[in-house]
Amino acid sequence: MLWYVLQTRTGEEEKLVDLIHQMVSNDLYEECFVVYQELLWRRQQQNFVHVRRAFPGYVFITSREPKSLFFCLKQVPVMSRMIADEDFFFLSLESEEAEFLRRIMNEDYVIRLSYMETDGKGNIRQVSGPLEACVSQIVQCRFKKRYVLVRFKLHQEEKTVLLGIVLHEDICEELKYEKVEAPFLASGQYKPGKALDVQPSGVPILVPKGQRPINKGSEIQNAIQGKEEKCLDAISERKEKRLCYGV
């Protein structure tokens, strides 16, 4: 499946997606979507989650028949005018570029917040979420503003994108959605993604896909209980030896 970018006017991305869904045969493409991202904004000493377009002016579409798809797009009156005005482009993506986008966004085409833990001196100690797939591509960290800049390639051009982060002190607070540019409705209360798991103590841990989070408290308790049982067994064994030998 090949990936392409349809470049349009900023603010009209969703309109273009709707037009394609209505006027282009489903046989010519598989997915047509806008990529969104979550960012953490702090206002009046409270954190809010904003959802906005990650790549303003870009619509992504996947197809196995790009020539037929492009010919069909040219037949749509609105799109033909955009092509004539040079405000609409049909650009291909490299497989590595498409794979990068697949890694950082979820099934709803949203780049969710990533958890980042530092040592207090600006050094990263732990990362989970979308950012885990591109730590080596970080070019700048703005911890106070809760985002990092990541460099990547899009249609063979070097670009940077903001990825929202939450720090340890944020996960203990109640996070709510405030501004949502995406067409879907977000619930008032923010729910962390699957990659970000929070223990009762408030310390996030990395959970491999397909595995359940480890309960550290019960793990330690089980270890203690196991040691106690071994000690009791050893004491009982010594008592039995003493009785056998009449000590």
Secondary structure, 3 states (H helix, E strand, C coil): CEEEEEECCCCCHHHHHHHHHHHCCHHHCCEEECCEEEEEEEECCEEEEEEEECCCCEEEEEECCHHHHHHHHHHCHHHHHHHHCCCCEEEECCHHHHHHHHHHCCCCCEECCEEEEECCCCCEEEEECHHHHHHHHEEEEECCCCEEEEEEEECCEEEEEEEEEECCCCCCCCCEEEEECCCCCCCCECCCCCCEEECCCCCEEECCCCCCCCCHHHHHHHHHHHHHHHHHHHHHHHHHHHHHHCC
